[in-house]
Amino acid sequence: MQIHVIHGPNLNLLGIREQGIYGALTLDQINAQVSSLGKELGVECSFLQSNLEGELVDTIHAARNHADGLLINPGGYTHTSVAIRDALLGVSIPTVEVHLSNTYARESFRHKSLIADIVVGRIVGFGPLSYTLGLRALADALDVEPSKR
C-alpha cells in the first residue's frame, strides 16, 4: 500500500513560523512520525513539499501511477486553488485533507476548503497529530489489514 503525503506552501517553515499556531516540530520531524506510523500500519509513505501550485498539481497527477491514497495539507491553497481541486478530481485517488491548526478558529477566509466536499475526510486542529490521525483514517478507508491499524 502506497500513500503519498503532499505538503503545500510555507510548510517548509514549520518549527520556525508562528509556533503558537503551528507548533515547534519541523516538517522533517512530522514526516518521520508519519513514516514510522506507516511502517506500523504496513503502508509505505512518500513525501513532497512545494510552495508552487503547479508542482503540487503535477505531483497529484503523477500519483495516479503509484499511490493508493493521498494525505494532503494544501496550506493556503486550501482556500484558493481550483487547480488542486480539479487535479484531485481528475485522478480519483482517495484523499484525506489535514491541517495543523483549527482552520475554523482562525480568520473567516480559512473556513472554506475548496476540496472538503471531494475528500474522504478532513482532520484539523490537532497540530502534528493531524497527520498521523489522517494517515490512520486513510489506511482505514483503504481497508488496510485490521491487525495493522
Backbone as CSV, one residue per row, in Angstrom:
resi,resn,N_x,N_y,N_z,CA_x,CA_y,CA_z,C_x,C_y,C_z
1,MET,0.848,-1.171,0.000,0.000,0.000,0.000,0.898,1.240,0.000
2,GLN,0.636,2.155,-0.903,1.459,3.362,-1.063,0.600,4.602,-0.805
3,ILE,1.015,5.416,0.142,0.364,6.693,0.446,1.348,7.811,0.120
4,HIS,0.882,8.789,-0.633,1.724,9.938,-0.938,1.258,11.109,-0.073
5,VAL,2.182,11.697,0.662,1.893,12.823,1.554,2.359,14.098,0.857
6,ILE,1.428,15.030,0.695,1.702,16.271,-0.038,1.522,17.449,0.912
7,HIS,2.578,18.247,1.027,2.571,19.433,1.879,2.623,20.671,0.992
8,GLY,1.714,21.593,1.223,1.645,22.812,0.426,2.575,23.914,0.901
9,PRO,2.285,25.136,0.451,3.187,26.266,0.677,3.401,26.610,2.145
10,ASN,4.618,27.021,2.418,5.086,27.518,3.714,5.259,26.443,4.775
11,LEU,4.891,25.209,4.465,5.064,24.153,5.452,6.534,23.787,5.625
12,ASN,7.371,24.183,4.683,8.812,24.007,4.847,9.356,24.879,5.989
13,LEU,8.576,25.834,6.452,8.995,26.728,7.537,8.503,26.270,8.909
14,LEU,7.897,25.084,8.960,7.434,24.596,10.261,8.602,24.505,11.235
15,GLY,8.323,24.825,12.489,9.362,24.863,13.509,9.958,26.254,13.638
16,ILE,9.733,27.090,12.623,10.244,28.460,12.617,9.083,29.450,12.675
17,ARG,8.086,29.234,11.830,7.000,30.210,11.674,5.894,30.005,12.702
18,GLU,5.389,31.054,13.244,4.199,31.080,14.085,4.011,29.810,14.921
19,GLN,4.967,29.576,15.790,4.944,28.348,16.587,3.701,28.246,17.470
20,GLY,3.117,29.352,17.844,1.888,29.335,18.630,0.714,28.737,17.868
21,ILE,0.777,28.794,16.555,-0.278,28.227,15.709,0.127,26.849,15.199
22,TYR,1.362,26.718,14.723,1.782,25.511,14.006,2.678,24.578,14.817
23,GLY,3.139,25.019,15.979,3.972,24.172,16.814,5.451,24.297,16.496
24,ALA,6.257,23.536,17.233,7.713,23.635,17.135,8.345,22.548,16.281
25,LEU,7.582,21.525,15.912,8.163,20.453,15.097,8.438,20.934,13.683
26,THR,9.508,20.424,13.117,9.826,20.735,11.724,9.064,19.778,10.803
27,LEU,9.048,20.098,9.533,8.399,19.228,8.555,9.093,17.867,8.509
28,ASP,10.412,17.854,8.605,11.139,16.579,8.621,10.723,15.718,9.814
29,GLN,10.501,16.342,10.959,10.080,15.589,12.142,8.668,15.029,11.960
30,ILE,7.789,15.820,11.375,6.427,15.333,11.101,6.478,14.188,10.099
31,ASN,7.278,14.342,9.051,7.412,13.266,8.066,7.933,11.984,8.717
32,ALA,8.866,12.117,9.642,9.410,10.942,10.336,8.314,10.252,11.160
33,GLN,7.469,11.031,11.823,6.363,10.451,12.589,5.398,9.705,11.668
34,VAL,5.072,10.320,10.538,4.151,9.697,9.581,4.770,8.428,9.012
35,SER,6.033,8.501,8.654,6.731,7.338,8.102,6.765,6.192,9.099
36,SER,7.043,6.500,10.356,7.088,5.491,11.405,5.724,4.822,11.579
37,LEU,4.679,5.614,11.629,3.330,5.049,11.733,2.995,4.237,10.486
38,GLY,3.402,4.729,9.335,3.168,3.992,8.099,3.745,2.588,8.165
39,LYS,4.964,2.478,8.697,5.589,1.155,8.842,4.762,0.258,9.750
40,GLU,4.263,0.821,10.856,3.414,0.041,11.769,2.150,-0.444,11.074
41,LEU,1.618,0.388,10.188,0.368,0.064,9.507,0.581,-0.782,8.254
42,GLY,1.842,-0.987,7.885,2.120,-1.709,6.648,1.901,-0.861,5.411
43,VAL,2.104,0.434,5.573,1.892,1.401,4.499,3.218,2.085,4.193
44,GLU,3.565,2.177,2.934,4.765,2.916,2.525,4.360,4.348,2.207
45,CYS,5.066,5.298,2.817,4.756,6.715,2.619,5.879,7.400,1.843
46,SER,5.484,8.247,0.924,6.435,9.124,0.235,5.958,10.555,0.464
47,PHE,6.874,11.520,0.328,6.588,12.891,0.745,7.037,13.901,-0.298
48,LEU,6.259,14.980,-0.408,6.662,16.126,-1.225,6.123,17.388,-0.568
49,GLN,6.953,18.402,-0.510,6.519,19.738,-0.101,6.884,20.685,-1.228
50,SER,5.939,21.558,-1.562,6.234,22.576,-2.568,5.453,23.840,-2.252
51,ASN,6.060,24.956,-2.587,5.397,26.250,-2.486,4.737,26.628,-3.808
52,LEU,4.870,25.764,-4.814,4.389,26.064,-6.163,3.131,25.259,-6.482
53,GLU,2.066,25.953,-6.797,0.795,25.299,-7.090,0.919,24.293,-8.233
54,GLY,1.599,24.662,-9.297,1.757,23.764,-10.442,2.506,22.496,-10.095
55,GLU,3.499,22.601,-9.223,4.237,21.409,-8.808,3.344,20.480,-7.979
56,LEU,2.484,21.054,-7.156,1.543,20.232,-6.385,0.569,19.522,-7.321
57,VAL,0.083,20.230,-8.327,-0.814,19.631,-9.326,-0.096,18.509,-10.075
58,ASP,1.129,18.756,-10.517,1.896,17.715,-11.220,2.117,16.492,-10.336
59,THR,2.359,16.710,-9.053,2.567,15.607,-8.114,1.288,14.780,-7.954
60,ILE,0.162,15.453,-7.872,-1.123,14.741,-7.788,-1.340,13.921,-9.054
61,HIS,-1.076,14.511,-10.213,-1.220,13.785,-11.477,-0.325,12.547,-11.498
62,ALA,0.923,12.704,-11.108,1.878,11.588,-11.135,1.477,10.485,-10.155
63,ALA,0.800,10.851,-9.081,0.410,9.870,-8.060,-0.544,8.823,-8.617
64,ARG,-1.241,9.133,-9.665,-2.200,8.164,-10.217,-1.513,6.888,-10.691
65,ASN,-0.197,6.958,-10.921,0.549,5.799,-11.397,1.089,4.906,-10.279
66,HIS,1.022,5.372,-9.038,1.641,4.571,-7.968,0.985,4.684,-6.602
67,ALA,0.150,5.660,-6.347,-0.388,5.869,-4.998,-1.770,5.254,-4.847
68,ASP,-1.974,4.607,-3.713,-3.297,4.092,-3.365,-4.122,5.159,-2.657
69,GLY,-3.437,6.125,-2.046,-4.117,7.191,-1.337,-3.224,8.408,-1.212
70,LEU,-3.859,9.549,-0.961,-3.148,10.810,-0.767,-3.519,11.390,0.588
71,LEU,-2.525,11.912,1.282,-2.708,12.684,2.504,-2.194,14.071,2.160
72,ILE,-3.071,15.076,2.187,-2.670,16.395,1.689,-2.982,17.498,2.693
73,ASN,-1.994,18.377,2.855,-2.183,19.643,3.539,-1.891,20.704,2.483
74,PRO,-2.933,21.227,1.843,-2.700,22.204,0.779,-2.251,23.574,1.269
75,GLY,-2.141,23.753,2.600,-1.747,25.055,3.127,-2.725,26.122,2.659
76,GLY,-2.209,27.284,2.327,-3.041,28.395,1.875,-3.815,28.114,0.595
77,TYR,-3.370,27.151,-0.190,-4.098,26.789,-1.417,-5.442,26.120,-1.105
78,THR,-5.631,25.703,0.130,-6.904,25.105,0.541,-8.068,25.994,0.157
79,HIS,-7.880,27.289,0.300,-8.962,28.260,0.176,-9.025,28.910,-1.195
80,THR,-8.053,28.599,-2.064,-7.963,29.352,-3.324,-7.761,28.517,-4.575
81,SER,-7.341,27.275,-4.451,-6.868,26.558,-5.637,-7.901,25.620,-6.259
82,VAL,-8.521,26.117,-7.298,-9.399,25.282,-8.115,-8.549,24.252,-8.861
83,ALA,-7.312,24.596,-9.181,-6.420,23.680,-9.901,-6.126,22.427,-9.077
84,ILE,-5.879,22.573,-7.787,-5.637,21.412,-6.930,-6.914,20.585,-6.807
85,ARG,-8.036,21.237,-6.657,-9.326,20.533,-6.623,-9.518,19.711,-7.891
86,ASP,-9.315,20.338,-9.042,-9.501,19.643,-10.318,-8.526,18.486,-10.484
87,ALA,-7.298,18.660,-10.010,-6.308,17.578,-10.091,-6.772,16.380,-9.257
88,LEU,-7.257,16.638,-8.050,-7.747,15.554,-7.196,-8.945,14.851,-7.838
89,LEU,-9.849,15.625,-8.410,-10.984,15.025,-9.110,-10.520,14.200,-10.304
90,GLY,-9.506,14.681,-10.993,-9.016,14.019,-12.201,-8.376,12.669,-11.945
91,VAL,-7.729,12.502,-10.790,-7.028,11.237,-10.529,-7.871,10.250,-9.728
92,SER,-8.905,10.722,-9.072,-9.822,9.855,-8.314,-9.102,8.933,-7.325
93,ILE,-8.136,9.463,-6.607,-7.413,8.715,-5.577,-8.006,9.111,-4.226
94,PRO,-8.361,8.147,-3.386,-8.876,8.506,-2.064,-7.900,9.438,-1.336
95,THR,-8.451,10.527,-0.813,-7.621,11.585,-0.230,-8.182,12.028,1.110
96,VAL,-7.279,12.262,2.065,-7.634,12.874,3.344,-6.902,14.206,3.429
97,GLU,-7.642,15.242,3.799,-7.098,16.599,3.960,-6.763,16.813,5.431
98,VAL,-5.587,17.349,5.699,-5.179,17.633,7.076,-4.680,19.065,7.211
99,HIS,-4.853,19.597,8.404,-4.330,20.925,8.745,-3.858,20.890,10.192
100,LEU,-2.736,21.505,10.451,-2.188,21.577,11.797,-3.077,22.415,12.716
101,SER,-3.534,23.540,12.214,-4.355,24.442,13.024,-5.834,24.164,12.771
102,ASN,-6.659,24.627,13.705,-8.101,24.541,13.524,-8.500,25.704,12.627
103,THR,-8.707,25.421,11.377,-8.985,26.478,10.403,-10.274,27.232,10.726
104,TYR,-11.186,26.604,11.469,-12.453,27.255,11.825,-12.308,28.216,13.000
105,ALA,-11.187,28.153,13.703,-10.935,29.052,14.830,-10.050,30.222,14.414
106,ARG,-9.843,30.338,13.103,-8.955,31.383,12.591,-9.742,32.368,11.726
107,GLU,-9.071,33.112,10.892,-9.721,34.114,10.050,-10.821,33.471,9.194
108,SER,-11.859,34.226,8.918,-13.017,33.666,8.214,-12.657,33.109,6.834
109,PHE,-11.662,33.686,6.156,-11.312,33.167,4.838,-10.739,31.752,4.913
110,ARG,-10.280,31.330,6.092,-9.738,29.979,6.257,-10.833,28.940,6.535
111,HIS,-12.063,29.370,6.677,-13.157,28.454,6.990,-13.599,27.646,5.778
112,LYS,-13.262,28.079,4.589,-13.710,27.417,3.358,-12.570,26.616,2.739
113,SER,-12.818,25.331,2.542,-11.877,24.469,1.823,-12.486,24.121,0.477
114,LEU,-11.742,24.355,-0.582,-12.239,24.035,-1.919,-12.213,22.542,-2.215
115,ILE,-11.622,21.742,-1.320,-11.591,20.295,-1.559,-12.394,19.502,-0.520
116,ALA,-12.977,20.173,0.448,-13.666,19.477,1.546,-14.731,18.508,1.051
117,ASP,-15.421,18.866,0.001,-16.528,18.024,-0.465,-16.086,16.875,-1.369
118,ILE,-14.801,16.797,-1.688,-14.344,15.722,-2.586,-13.338,14.788,-1.921
119,VAL,-12.974,15.058,-0.680,-12.028,14.190,0.035,-12.798,13.198,0.902
120,VAL,-12.117,12.130,1.292,-12.705,11.130,2.181,-13.069,11.782,3.509
121,GLY,-12.196,12.670,3.993,-12.432,13.362,5.250,-11.376,14.408,5.501
122,ARG,-11.606,15.177,6.574,-10.691,16.265,6.950,-10.360,16.128,8.426
123,ILE,-9.100,16.405,8.758,-8.676,16.439,10.161,-7.953,17.759,10.368
124,VAL,-8.478,18.569,11.284,-7.914,19.900,11.510,-7.738,20.149,12.998
125,GLY,-6.694,20.904,13.328,-6.566,21.448,14.660,-5.813,20.629,15.689
126,PHE,-5.217,19.518,15.289,-4.510,18.673,16.257,-2.997,18.775,16.118
127,GLY,-2.513,19.843,15.505,-1.076,20.008,15.324,-0.528,18.848,14.507
128,PRO,0.706,18.432,14.790,1.306,17.333,14.024,0.509,16.029,14.099
129,LEU,-0.260,15.861,15.174,-1.102,14.683,15.303,-2.135,14.606,14.170
130,SER,-2.483,15.750,13.577,-3.428,15.745,12.446,-2.933,14.825,11.335
131,TYR,-1.624,14.814,11.111,-1.069,13.969,10.047,-1.191,12.484,10.382
132,THR,-0.862,12.110,11.609,-0.929,10.686,11.951,-2.383,10.228,12.065
133,LEU,-3.257,11.083,12.576,-4.680,10.754,12.581,-5.178,10.603,11.144
134,GLY,-4.719,11.489,10.273,-5.104,11.419,8.867,-4.627,10.143,8.200
135,LEU,-3.399,9.736,8.518,-2.876,8.501,7.945,-3.680,7.299,8.432
136,ARG,-4.010,7.272,9.716,-4.829,6.171,10.249,-6.194,6.137,9.559
137,ALA,-6.805,7.293,9.408,-8.120,7.371,8.765,-8.047,6.919,7.308
138,LEU,-7.002,7.336,6.613,-6.849,6.956,5.213,-6.596,5.456,5.084
139,ALA,-5.756,4.913,5.962,-5.494,3.469,5.953,-6.791,2.706,6.189
140,ASP,-7.602,3.202,7.105,-8.882,2.564,7.368,-9.789,2.638,6.145
141,ALA,-9.842,3.798,5.509,-10.666,3.968,4.305,-10.207,3.065,3.176
142,LEU,-8.894,2.815,3.125,-8.339,1.935,2.082,-8.396,0.480,2.500
143,ASP,-8.896,0.237,3.707,-9.074,-1.122,4.218,-7.756,-1.858,4.384
144,VAL,-6.782,-1.174,4.988,-5.533,-1.833,5.349,-5.866,-2.928,6.354
145,GLU,-5.145,-3.997,6.306,-5.393,-5.140,7.189,-5.665,-4.676,8.619
146,PRO,-6.834,-5.019,9.189,-7.213,-4.509,10.517,-6.172,-4.757,11.608
147,SER,-5.437,-5.855,11.574,-4.448,-6.113,12.619,-3.309,-5.114,12.599
148,LYS,-3.152,-4.369,11.504,-2.060,-3.395,11.386,-2.492,-2.004,11.867
149,ARG,-3.788,-1.791,12.118,-4.270,-0.457,12.480,-4.044,-0.124,13.885
